[in-house]
Amino acid sequence: MQVAKWGNSLAVRLPVALVQELGIADGDELLLQPAPRQAAQPASVSVTRLPSKLERLQSVRHLRAPWGADFAFDRDEANAR
């Protein structure tokens, strides 16, 4: 892979085989962190794909509880504080 200038930043073009192996797609957010360095070894990076907003929302959906049958939203009561 080659590092190239992109505006004021640097960019790396990823080969298709690596993209498929990592399971990433256009628009995904990645977290790159330096991997622990061993003596006499070149520096390396660990790559983690961050969950999308939709994936984060779906992971907490099981936490929601249904409203009671007698629940009614009162806008005036909610804004009284």
N, C-alpha and C positions, 0 to 999 in steps of 0.2 A: 504494500500500500504506500501511496505517496501523500505527503502532507502538502497542501497548496494554500495559497493566500486567498481568502474570501472576504472582501471588504477589509475591516480592521482585525479580522479573526483568522484562525487557521482552520482548515477543513480536511477531512479524510474521506475518500470515496471508498465505500465498502463493497467488496466483491459479492455477487449474488449468492455464492455458496455459503459465505459467512452470514449473510443476512438470513438465509433459510435456516442455518444451524442455530442462530440466536433467536429465531422466531420473532424478528422485528419487522416493522413496516413503516412506510412513510408517515410521519407525524408522531411516531412513538417518542417518548422521552426516555433517555438513558442516563444512568448514573455511572460515571467513570471514577474509579478510585485507584490510587496506587496500591498495588499488591505488596504484601510484606516482602522486603528485599532480602535475598540470601547473599551471603558473602561470595564474591567473585561471579555473581550472576547479573545479567543485564536487568534493567528496570522493566517491570511489567505492570499491566493495568487490569483490574477486574471490571467487568461490564455487567450492570444490572438493569433490566428493563423495568421502569417504574409503571405501576398500574395507571390506566387512564381514569378520568373522572367517572366514567360510567362503571368501570370495574370496581372502583372504590365504593360507589353508591350501592352496587349490587352486593358487595361483601357485607354491608351493614343493614340490608333490608330485613334480615331475620330479626333485628332488634326492635322493629316498630311493633306497636301494639294497636289493636283495633280500638276505635272510639266506643264508648258505652252507648247503648241503645237510646238513652235519654239525653245524650250530649247535644248541645246547640251552641254554636259559636256566637258570642255577643260582642260585637265590635266596640261598643261603648265601654263595656267592662274591661276589655283588653287594653284599651287606650286610656283608662282612668288613672293610671299610675303616673 
